[in-house]
Amino acid sequence: MSDKFFFKGRPGNKPKDFSFGFSTKREIKPGTAEHPLALTVATQERKIEIEDLVEKHALFANITINEETAENLAELDCILNKPETVAIKKTPNRNDPCSCGSGKKYKKCCA
């Protein structure tokens, strides 16, 4: 029950909200200093190429050289090749001017 109806005097302090302070739902982005990319390359020359690419895009990565396994650059590819948002053009209403440039209403031209 609340103190509002049954208590005469000063009500107690409300407890602080649990979301106050440390954020537990924060998204850690890959490629930052806190969460560097884990990349594997086959040769020293390839490592130098990847380091230049990582520096160019202001990312952080731990690059290891392992000749026995295949190159693992999937994390880097995901960050560099992000898909772009596609904007779909809205179709005009019936009485709006037509988008083809004829000057007629949409309902009499292209509808």
A tleap script that builds the chain and sets N, CA, C and O, in Angstrom:
source leaprc.protein.ff14SB
mol = sequence {
  NMET SER ASP LYS PHE PHE PHE LYS GLY ARG
  PRO GLY ASN LYS PRO LYS ASP PHE SER PHE
  GLY PHE SER THR LYS ARG GLU ILE LYS PRO
  GLY THR ALA GLU HIE PRO LEU ALA LEU THR
  VAL ALA THR GLN GLU ARG LYS ILE GLU ILE
  GLU ASP LEU VAL GLU LYS HIE ALA LEU PHE
  ALA ASN ILE THR ILE ASN GLU GLU THR ALA
  GLU ASN LEU ALA GLU LEU ASP CYS ILE LEU
  ASN LYS PRO GLU THR VAL ALA ILE LYS LYS
  THR PRO ASN ARG ASN ASP PRO CYS SER CYS
  GLY SER GLY LYS LYS TYR LYS LYS CYS CYS
  CALA
}
set mol.1.N position { 0.833 -1.169 0.000 }
set mol.1.CA position { 0.000 0.000 0.000 }
set mol.1.C position { 0.881 1.236 0.000 }
set mol.1.O position { 2.018 1.195 0.470 }
set mol.2.N position { 0.379 2.287 -0.504 }
set mol.2.CA position { 1.178 3.495 -0.553 }
set mol.2.C position { 1.046 4.279 0.740 }
set mol.2.O position { 0.077 4.118 1.482 }
set mol.3.N position { 2.014 5.116 0.998 }
set mol.3.CA position { 2.013 5.969 2.183 }
set mol.3.C position { 1.009 7.101 2.060 }
set mol.3.O position { 0.756 7.813 3.032 }
set mol.4.N position { 0.454 7.271 0.915 }
set mol.4.CA position { -0.375 8.442 0.637 }
set mol.4.C position { -1.628 8.488 1.518 }
set mol.4.O position { -1.982 9.561 2.006 }
set mol.5.N position { -2.302 7.369 1.733 }
set mol.5.CA position { -3.580 7.378 2.428 }
set mol.5.C position { -3.483 6.966 3.904 }
set mol.5.O position { -4.306 7.398 4.711 }
set mol.6.N position { -2.515 6.156 4.263 }
set mol.6.CA position { -2.501 5.576 5.600 }
set mol.6.C position { -1.395 6.136 6.497 }
set mol.6.O position { -1.242 5.675 7.628 }
set mol.7.N position { -0.644 7.087 6.037 }
set mol.7.CA position { 0.480 7.568 6.827 }
set mol.7.C position { 0.382 9.072 6.964 }
set mol.7.O position { 0.274 9.786 5.967 }
set mol.8.N position { 0.418 9.552 8.184 }
set mol.8.CA position { 0.405 10.992 8.405 }
set mol.8.C position { 1.836 11.407 8.694 }
set mol.8.O position { 2.514 10.814 9.534 }
set mol.9.N position { 2.276 12.413 8.001 }
set mol.9.CA position { 3.644 12.868 8.175 }
set mol.9.C position { 4.374 12.850 6.850 }
set mol.9.O position { 3.757 12.854 5.784 }
set mol.10.N position { 5.661 12.829 6.925 }
set mol.10.CA position { 6.491 12.892 5.727 }
set mol.10.C position { 6.634 11.506 5.096 }
set mol.10.O position { 7.030 10.559 5.775 }
set mol.11.N position { 6.314 11.376 3.799 }
set mol.11.CA position { 6.477 10.066 3.154 }
set mol.11.C position { 7.954 9.728 2.967 }
set mol.11.O position { 8.802 10.617 2.886 }
set mol.12.N position { 8.242 8.446 2.901 }
set mol.12.CA position { 9.615 7.995 2.729 }
set mol.12.C position { 10.138 8.288 1.336 }
set mol.12.O position { 9.370 8.562 0.415 }
set mol.13.N position { 11.444 8.227 1.194 }
set mol.13.CA position { 12.072 8.449 -0.110 }
set mol.13.C position { 11.780 7.277 -1.029 }
set mol.13.O position { 11.744 6.122 -0.603 }
set mol.14.N position { 11.577 7.593 -2.282 }
set mol.14.CA position { 11.365 6.537 -3.269 }
set mol.14.C position { 12.713 5.924 -3.634 }
set mol.14.O position { 13.717 6.634 -3.693 }
set mol.15.N position { 12.748 4.632 -3.877 }
set mol.15.CA position { 14.029 4.035 -4.296 }
set mol.15.C position { 14.397 4.506 -5.698 }
set mol.15.O position { 13.532 4.797 -6.524 }
set mol.16.N position { 15.677 4.572 -5.938 }
set mol.16.CA position { 16.139 5.016 -7.249 }
set mol.16.C position { 15.795 3.979 -8.304 }
set mol.16.O position { 15.687 2.785 -8.026 }
set mol.17.N position { 15.631 4.466 -9.504 }
set mol.17.CA position { 15.318 3.585 -10.621 }
set mol.17.C position { 16.529 2.708 -10.924 }
set mol.17.O position { 17.668 3.166 -10.841 }
set mol.18.N position { 16.281 1.451 -11.274 }
set mol.18.CA position { 17.386 0.538 -11.526 }
set mol.18.C position { 18.146 0.856 -12.794 }
set mol.18.O position { 19.294 0.437 -12.944 }
set mol.19.N position { 17.532 1.590 -13.716 }
set mol.19.CA position { 18.235 1.926 -14.949 }
set mol.19.C position { 19.177 3.103 -14.744 }
set mol.19.O position { 19.900 3.479 -15.667 }
set mol.20.N position { 19.183 3.690 -13.559 }
set mol.20.CA position { 20.060 4.815 -13.265 }
set mol.20.C position { 21.490 4.309 -13.150 }
set mol.20.O position { 21.741 3.317 -12.467 }
set mol.21.N position { 22.425 4.976 -13.806 }
set mol.21.CA position { 23.828 4.605 -13.667 }
set mol.21.C position { 24.316 3.751 -14.808 }
set mol.21.O position { 24.181 4.133 -15.971 }
set mol.22.N position { 24.879 2.606 -14.500 }
set mol.22.CA position { 25.512 1.746 -15.492 }
set mol.22.C position { 24.479 1.180 -16.456 }
set mol.22.O position { 23.470 0.613 -16.038 }
set mol.23.N position { 24.737 1.335 -17.729 }
set mol.23.CA position { 23.815 0.850 -18.754 }
set mol.23.C position { 24.184 -0.584 -19.129 }
set mol.23.O position { 25.255 -0.829 -19.684 }
set mol.24.N position { 23.299 -1.525 -18.827 }
set mol.24.CA position { 23.570 -2.922 -19.134 }
set mol.24.C position { 23.118 -3.292 -20.536 }
set mol.24.O position { 23.509 -4.336 -21.057 }
set mol.25.N position { 22.299 -2.450 -21.152 }
set mol.25.CA position { 21.784 -2.757 -22.484 }
set mol.25.C position { 22.543 -2.014 -23.578 }
set mol.25.O position { 22.070 -1.927 -24.711 }
set mol.26.N position { 23.703 -1.484 -23.251 }
set mol.26.CA position { 24.490 -0.752 -24.231 }
set mol.26.C position { 25.018 -1.710 -25.288 }
set mol.26.O position { 25.457 -2.818 -24.979 }
set mol.27.N position { 24.969 -1.274 -26.516 }
set mol.27.CA position { 25.438 -2.107 -27.617 }
set mol.27.C position { 26.921 -1.829 -27.847 }
set mol.27.O position { 27.310 -0.685 -28.082 }
set mol.28.N position { 27.738 -2.860 -27.781 }
set mol.28.CA position { 29.172 -2.715 -28.008 }
set mol.28.C position { 29.424 -2.883 -29.499 }
set mol.28.O position { 29.116 -3.925 -30.078 }
set mol.29.N position { 29.981 -1.861 -30.106 }
set mol.29.CA position { 30.208 -1.889 -31.548 }
set mol.29.C position { 31.545 -2.542 -31.854 }
set mol.29.O position { 32.551 -2.219 -31.223 }
set mol.30.N position { 31.568 -3.456 -32.814 }
set mol.30.CA position { 32.843 -4.063 -33.199 }
set mol.30.C position { 33.719 -3.059 -33.944 }
set mol.30.O position { 33.223 -2.203 -34.677 }
set mol.31.N position { 35.006 -3.178 -33.746 }
set mol.31.CA position { 35.940 -2.281 -34.415 }
set mol.31.C position { 36.339 -1.106 -33.553 }
set mol.31.O position { 37.064 -0.228 -34.020 }
set mol.32.N position { 35.884 -1.058 -32.293 }
set mol.32.CA position { 36.268 0.003 -31.374 }
set mol.32.C position { 37.408 -0.494 -30.497 }
set mol.32.O position { 37.778 -1.667 -30.552 }
set mol.33.N position { 37.960 0.401 -29.691 }
set mol.33.CA position { 39.060 0.018 -28.812 }
set mol.33.C position { 38.607 -0.999 -27.766 }
set mol.33.O position { 39.390 -1.853 -27.350 }
set mol.34.N position { 37.334 -0.908 -27.337 }
set mol.34.CA position { 36.819 -1.851 -26.350 }
set mol.34.C position { 36.597 -3.249 -26.940 }
set mol.34.O position { 36.749 -4.253 -26.245 }
set mol.35.N position { 36.239 -3.305 -28.219 }
set mol.35.CA position { 35.921 -4.580 -28.882 }
set mol.35.C position { 36.586 -4.593 -30.268 }
set mol.35.O position { 35.909 -4.394 -31.276 }
set mol.36.N position { 37.903 -4.826 -30.324 }
set mol.36.CA position { 38.578 -4.809 -31.633 }
set mol.36.C position { 38.195 -6.021 -32.486 }
set mol.36.O position { 37.746 -7.048 -31.977 }
set mol.37.N position { 38.385 -5.869 -33.783 }
set mol.37.CA position { 38.101 -6.954 -34.718 }
set mol.37.C position { 39.172 -8.035 -34.583 }
set mol.37.O position { 40.341 -7.721 -34.359 }
set mol.38.N position { 38.787 -9.290 -34.716 }
set mol.38.CA position { 39.727 -10.415 -34.684 }
set mol.38.C position { 39.890 -10.911 -36.117 }
set mol.38.O position { 39.001 -11.562 -36.665 }
set mol.39.N position { 41.033 -10.598 -36.715 }
set mol.39.CA position { 41.277 -10.941 -38.118 }
set mol.39.C position { 42.461 -11.901 -38.212 }
set mol.39.O position { 43.396 -11.823 -37.416 }
set mol.40.N position { 42.414 -12.807 -39.190 }
set mol.40.CA position { 43.499 -13.757 -39.428 }
set mol.40.C position { 43.915 -13.655 -40.888 }
set mol.40.O position { 43.071 -13.694 -41.783 }
set mol.41.N position { 45.222 -13.524 -41.127 }
set mol.41.CA position { 45.758 -13.445 -42.486 }
set mol.41.C position { 46.859 -14.497 -42.647 }
set mol.41.O position { 47.314 -15.096 -41.673 }
set mol.42.N position { 47.274 -14.707 -43.903 }
set mol.42.CA position { 48.252 -15.760 -44.188 }
set mol.42.C position { 49.692 -15.250 -44.230 }
set mol.42.O position { 50.605 -15.970 -43.827 }
set mol.43.N position { 49.916 -14.015 -44.713 }
set mol.43.CA position { 51.291 -13.533 -44.881 }
set mol.43.C position { 51.466 -12.163 -44.232 }
set mol.43.O position { 50.500 -11.475 -43.903 }
set mol.44.N position { 52.731 -11.796 -44.061 }
set mol.44.CA position { 53.070 -10.494 -43.475 }
set mol.44.C position { 52.663 -9.356 -44.411 }
set mol.44.O position { 52.226 -8.306 -43.940 }
set mol.45.N position { 52.799 -9.542 -45.718 }
set mol.45.CA position { 52.416 -8.501 -46.684 }
set mol.45.C position { 50.920 -8.228 -46.617 }
set mol.45.O position { 50.480 -7.081 -46.682 }
set mol.46.N position { 50.142 -9.308 -46.487 }
set mol.46.CA position { 48.682 -9.149 -46.381 }
set mol.46.C position { 48.313 -8.441 -45.073 }
set mol.46.O position { 47.354 -7.669 -45.034 }
set mol.47.N position { 49.061 -8.699 -44.020 }
set mol.47.CA position { 48.813 -8.034 -42.734 }
set mol.47.C position { 49.026 -6.533 -42.860 }
set mol.47.O position { 48.258 -5.746 -42.307 }
set mol.48.N position { 50.067 -6.133 -43.586 }
set mol.48.CA position { 50.341 -4.699 -43.784 }
set mol.48.C position { 49.219 -4.051 -44.583 }
set mol.48.O position { 48.812 -2.931 -44.276 }
set mol.49.N position { 48.709 -4.744 -45.611 }
set mol.49.CA position { 47.579 -4.226 -46.399 }
set mol.49.C position { 46.341 -4.017 -45.526 }
set mol.49.O position { 45.685 -2.978 -45.600 }
set mol.50.N position { 46.035 -5.009 -44.705 }
set mol.50.CA position { 44.846 -4.938 -43.846 }
set mol.50.C position { 45.019 -3.848 -42.789 }
set mol.50.O position { 44.060 -3.143 -42.473 }
set mol.51.N position { 46.231 -3.696 -42.235 }
set mol.51.CA position { 46.474 -2.629 -41.255 }
set mol.51.C position { 46.232 -1.257 -41.871 }
set mol.51.O position { 45.658 -0.379 -41.227 }
set mol.52.N position { 46.666 -1.070 -43.115 }
set mol.52.CA position { 46.419 0.208 -43.794 }
set mol.52.C position { 44.922 0.454 -43.990 }
set mol.52.O position { 44.445 1.573 -43.802 }
set mol.53.N position { 44.190 -0.582 -44.364 }
set mol.53.CA position { 42.748 -0.477 -44.566 }
set mol.53.C position { 42.019 -0.162 -43.253 }
set mol.53.O position { 41.088 0.642 -43.222 }
set mol.54.N position { 42.458 -0.802 -42.188 }
set mol.54.CA position { 41.850 -0.569 -40.866 }
set mol.54.C position { 42.131 0.864 -40.405 }
set mol.54.O position { 41.241 1.530 -39.877 }
set mol.55.N position { 43.359 1.338 -40.602 }
set mol.55.CA position { 43.714 2.719 -40.234 }
set mol.55.C position { 42.919 3.734 -41.037 }
set mol.55.O position { 42.478 4.751 -40.501 }
set mol.56.N position { 42.738 3.461 -42.314 }
set mol.56.CA position { 42.006 4.369 -43.200 }
set mol.56.C position { 40.574 4.580 -42.726 }
set mol.56.O position { 40.041 5.684 -42.827 }
set mol.57.N position { 39.950 3.523 -42.206 }
set mol.57.CA position { 38.560 3.609 -41.756 }
set mol.57.C position { 38.444 3.867 -40.253 }
set mol.57.O position { 37.342 3.789 -39.711 }
set mol.58.N position { 39.536 4.169 -39.571 }
set mol.58.CA position { 39.578 4.497 -38.136 }
set mol.58.C position { 38.963 3.380 -37.288 }
set mol.58.O position { 38.101 3.630 -36.446 }
set mol.59.N position { 39.414 2.157 -37.521 }
set mol.59.CA position { 38.951 1.000 -36.769 }
set mol.59.C position { 40.107 0.432 -35.952 }
set mol.59.O position { 41.261 0.820 -36.134 }
set mol.60.N position { 39.781 -0.489 -35.051 }
set mol.60.CA position { 40.789 -1.189 -34.267 }
set mol.60.C position { 40.675 -2.677 -34.562 }
set mol.60.O position { 39.571 -3.212 -34.655 }
set mol.61.N position { 41.825 -3.350 -34.711 }
set mol.61.CA position { 41.801 -4.775 -35.035 }
set mol.61.C position { 43.019 -5.475 -34.458 }
set mol.61.O position { 44.103 -4.899 -34.368 }
set mol.62.N position { 42.822 -6.730 -34.069 }
set mol.62.CA position { 43.913 -7.617 -33.684 }
set mol.62.C position { 44.133 -8.560 -34.861 }
set mol.62.O position { 43.298 -9.420 -35.144 }
set mol.63.N position { 45.260 -8.393 -35.542 }
set mol.63.CA position { 45.548 -9.174 -36.740 }
set mol.63.C position { 46.608 -10.208 -36.410 }
set mol.63.O position { 47.690 -9.869 -35.932 }
set mol.64.N position { 46.293 -11.474 -36.665 }
set mol.64.CA position { 47.244 -12.556 -36.432 }
set mol.64.C position { 47.616 -13.195 -37.762 }
set mol.64.O position { 46.815 -13.239 -38.696 }
set mol.65.N position { 48.840 -13.686 -37.826 }
set mol.65.CA position { 49.328 -14.351 -39.033 }
set mol.65.C position { 49.337 -15.858 -38.772 }
set mol.65.O position { 49.982 -16.334 -37.839 }
set mol.66.N position { 48.609 -16.597 -39.612 }
set mol.66.CA position { 48.554 -18.054 -39.513 }
set mol.66.C position { 48.504 -18.607 -40.926 }
set mol.66.O position { 47.484 -18.501 -41.609 }
set mol.67.N position { 49.598 -19.192 -41.358 }
set mol.67.CA position { 49.707 -19.687 -42.731 }
set mol.67.C position { 48.906 -20.968 -42.954 }
set mol.67.O position { 48.562 -21.287 -44.092 }
set mol.68.N position { 48.610 -21.695 -41.902 }
set mol.68.CA position { 47.947 -22.986 -42.034 }
set mol.68.C position { 46.443 -22.862 -42.279 }
set mol.68.O position { 45.859 -23.717 -42.946 }
set mol.69.N position { 45.807 -21.815 -41.754 }
set mol.69.CA position { 44.360 -21.671 -41.909 }
set mol.69.C position { 44.034 -20.632 -42.981 }
set mol.69.O position { 44.897 -19.866 -43.410 }
set mol.70.N position { 42.800 -20.625 -43.390 }
set mol.70.CA position { 42.354 -19.660 -44.403 }
set mol.70.C position { 42.171 -18.284 -43.758 }
set mol.70.O position { 42.002 -18.163 -42.545 }
set mol.71.N position { 42.209 -17.258 -44.602 }
set mol.71.CA position { 42.028 -15.899 -44.094 }
set mol.71.C position { 40.620 -15.729 -43.537 }
set mol.71.O position { 39.652 -16.228 -44.110 }
set mol.72.N position { 40.517 -15.016 -42.408 }
set mol.72.CA position { 39.233 -14.748 -41.782 }
set mol.72.C position { 39.078 -13.236 -41.658 }
set mol.72.O position { 39.521 -12.634 -40.680 }
set mol.73.N position { 38.442 -12.630 -42.662 }
set mol.73.CA position { 38.224 -11.182 -42.683 }
set mol.73.C position { 36.730 -10.859 -42.682 }
set mol.73.O position { 36.328 -9.790 -43.141 }
set mol.74.N position { 35.915 -11.765 -42.177 }
set mol.74.CA position { 34.459 -11.602 -42.230 }
set mol.74.C position { 33.995 -10.390 -41.432 }
set mol.74.O position { 33.121 -9.655 -41.892 }
set mol.75.N position { 34.559 -10.164 -40.246 }
set mol.75.CA position { 34.147 -9.018 -39.416 }
set mol.75.C position { 34.448 -7.707 -40.116 }
set mol.75.O position { 33.641 -6.778 -40.078 }
set mol.76.N position { 35.613 -7.628 -40.760 }
set mol.76.CA position { 35.989 -6.406 -41.475 }
set mol.76.C position { 35.070 -6.182 -42.675 }
set mol.76.O position { 34.662 -5.051 -42.940 }
set mol.77.N position { 34.744 -7.248 -43.398 }
set mol.77.CA position { 33.844 -7.123 -44.544 }
set mol.77.C position { 32.460 -6.646 -44.123 }
set mol.77.O position { 31.843 -5.843 -44.823 }
set mol.78.N position { 31.971 -7.129 -42.997 }
set mol.78.CA position { 30.644 -6.706 -42.514 }
set mol.78.C position { 30.616 -5.209 -42.220 }
set mol.78.O position { 29.627 -4.542 -42.522 }
set mol.79.N position { 31.670 -4.680 -41.643 }
set mol.79.CA position { 31.690 -3.258 -41.297 }
set mol.79.C position { 31.869 -2.392 -42.536 }
set mol.79.O position { 31.237 -1.342 -42.651 }
set mol.80.N position { 32.722 -2.815 -43.464 }
set mol.80.CA position { 33.005 -1.986 -44.643 }
set mol.80.C position { 31.897 -2.042 -45.686 }
set mol.80.O position { 31.736 -1.091 -46.450 }
set mol.81.N position { 31.128 -3.129 -45.742 }
set mol.81.CA position { 30.093 -3.289 -46.765 }
set mol.81.C position { 28.694 -3.256 -46.162 }
set mol.81.O position { 27.880 -4.141 -46.424 }
set mol.82.N position { 28.416 -2.238 -45.357 }
set mol.82.CA position { 27.087 -2.120 -44.764 }
set mol.82.C position { 26.068 -1.789 -45.843 }
set mol.82.O position { 26.329 -0.955 -46.710 }
set mol.83.N position { 24.911 -2.438 -45.796 }
set mol.83.CA position { 23.880 -2.095 -46.779 }
set mol.83.C position { 23.295 -0.717 -46.478 }
set mol.83.O position { 23.191 -0.314 -45.319 }
set mol.84.N position { 22.923 -0.015 -47.517 }
set mol.84.CA position { 22.352 1.314 -47.355 }
set mol.84.C position { 20.832 1.233 -47.365 }
set mol.84.O position { 20.252 0.339 -47.981 }
set mol.85.N position { 20.213 2.149 -46.695 }
set mol.85.CA position { 18.760 2.183 -46.617 }
set mol.85.C position { 18.179 2.588 -47.960 }
set mol.85.O position { 18.651 3.531 -48.596 }
set mol.86.N position { 17.156 1.871 -48.383 }
set mol.86.CA position { 16.509 2.151 -49.659 }
set mol.86.C position { 15.275 3.001 -49.397 }
set mol.86.O position { 14.403 2.615 -48.619 }
set mol.87.N position { 15.203 4.144 -50.038 }
set mol.87.CA position { 14.041 5.016 -49.899 }
set mol.87.C position { 13.103 4.771 -51.078 }
set mol.87.O position { 13.498 4.902 -52.236 }
set mol.88.N position { 11.875 4.419 -50.775 }
set mol.88.CA position { 10.890 4.156 -51.814 }
set mol.88.C position { 10.070 5.419 -52.025 }
set mol.88.O position { 9.561 6.014 -51.075 }
set mol.89.N position { 9.951 5.812 -53.275 }
set mol.89.CA position { 9.213 7.019 -53.597 }
set mol.89.C position { 7.718 6.782 -53.413 }
set mol.89.O position { 7.180 5.763 -53.848 }
set mol.90.N position { 7.067 7.721 -52.773 }
set mol.90.CA position { 5.641 7.603 -52.511 }
set mol.90.C position { 4.868 7.913 -53.791 }
set mol.90.O position { 5.197 8.855 -54.512 }
set mol.91.N position { 3.852 7.123 -54.059 }
set mol.91.CA position { 3.017 7.402 -55.233 }
set mol.91.C position { 2.120 8.601 -54.917 }
set mol.91.O position { 1.649 8.735 -53.788 }
set mol.92.N position { 1.884 9.460 -55.888 }
set mol.92.CA position { 1.056 10.639 -55.621 }
set mol.92.C position { -0.409 10.264 -55.422 }
set mol.92.O position { -0.863 9.217 -55.884 }
set mol.93.N position { -1.134 11.126 -54.732 }
set mol.93.CA position { -2.573 10.931 -54.564 }
set mol.93.C position { -3.277 11.204 -55.890 }
set mol.93.O position { -2.648 11.676 -56.837 }
set mol.94.N position { -4.556 10.917 -55.968 }
set mol.94.CA position { -5.303 11.050 -57.224 }
set mol.94.C position { -5.293 12.473 -57.758 }
set mol.94.O position { -5.151 12.675 -58.964 }
set mol.95.N position { -5.441 13.467 -56.881 }
set mol.95.CA position { -5.572 14.847 -57.336 }
set mol.95.C position { -4.254 15.621 -57.353 }
set mol.95.O position { -4.244 16.812 -57.661 }
set mol.96.N position { -3.152 14.962 -57.027 }
set mol.96.CA position { -1.848 15.617 -57.104 }
set mol.96.C position { -1.403 15.682 -58.555 }
set mol.96.O position { -1.854 14.893 -59.385 }
set mol.97.N position { -0.504 16.637 -58.866 }
set mol.97.CA position { 0.029 16.673 -60.234 }
set mol.97.C position { 0.837 15.406 -60.521 }
set mol.97.O position { 1.477 14.846 -59.631 }
set mol.98.N position { 0.793 14.981 -61.751 }
set mol.98.CA position { 1.458 13.747 -62.150 }
set mol.98.C position { 2.976 13.915 -62.095 }
set mol.98.O position { 3.505 14.986 -62.393 }
set mol.99.N position { 3.671 12.834 -61.707 }
set mol.99.CA position { 5.126 12.877 -61.575 }
set mol.99.C position { 5.846 12.810 -62.914 }
set mol.99.O position { 7.059 13.013 -62.965 }
set mol.100.N position { 5.133 12.530 -63.995 }
set mol.100.CA position { 5.791 12.432 -65.299 }
set mol.100.C position { 6.035 13.820 -65.903 }
set mol.100.O position { 6.776 13.943 -66.878 }
set mol.101.N position { 5.424 14.864 -65.338 }
set mol.101.CA position { 5.671 16.223 -65.809 }
set mol.101.C position { 4.701 16.709 -66.865 }
set mol.101.O position { 4.967 17.711 -67.530 }
set mol.102.N position { 3.576 16.019 -67.037 }
set mol.102.CA position { 2.624 16.422 -68.071 }
set mol.102.C position { 1.778 17.623 -67.642 }
set mol.102.O position { 1.212 18.318 -68.487 }
set mol.103.N position { 1.692 17.868 -66.337 }
set mol.103.CA position { 0.872 18.963 -65.850 }
set mol.103.C position { -0.556 18.552 -65.550 }
set mol.103.O position { -1.319 19.344 -64.997 }
set mol.104.N position { -0.936 17.328 -65.901 }
set mol.104.CA position { -2.287 16.847 -65.625 }
set mol.104.C position { -2.328 16.258 -64.210 }
set mol.104.O position { -1.295 16.041 -63.576 }
set mol.105.N position { -3.558 16.007 -63.737 }
set mol.105.CA position { -3.710 15.313 -62.469 }
set mol.105.C position { -3.296 13.867 -62.656 }
set mol.105.O position { -3.403 13.311 -63.750 }
set mol.106.N position { -2.825 13.268 -61.579 }
set mol.106.CA position { -2.347 11.874 -61.624 }
set mol.106.C position { -3.454 10.930 -62.061 }
set mol.106.O position { -3.185 9.979 -62.794 }
set mol.107.N position { -4.699 11.161 -61.633 }
set mol.107.CA position { -5.793 10.263 -61.951 }
set mol.107.C position { -6.159 10.279 -63.450 }
set mol.107.O position { -6.732 9.313 -63.953 }
set mol.108.N position { -5.828 11.371 -64.160 }
set mol.108.CA position { -6.167 11.478 -65.592 }
set mol.108.C position { -4.975 11.116 -66.479 }
set mol.108.O position { -5.124 10.963 -67.692 }
set mol.109.N position { -3.788 10.980 -65.870 }
set mol.109.CA position { -2.587 10.752 -66.690 }
set mol.109.C position { -2.057 9.321 -66.537 }
set mol.109.O position { -2.256 8.496 -67.429 }
set mol.110.N position { -1.400 9.022 -65.445 }
set mol.110.CA position { -0.686 7.745 -65.284 }
set mol.110.C position { -1.390 6.739 -64.402 }
set mol.110.O position { -0.882 5.629 -64.244 }
set mol.111.N position { -2.523 7.060 -63.823 }
set mol.111.CA position { -3.200 6.124 -62.895 }
set mol.111.C position { -3.933 5.041 -63.644 }
set mol.111.O position { -4.553 4.175 -63.026 }
savepdb mol mol.pdb
quit
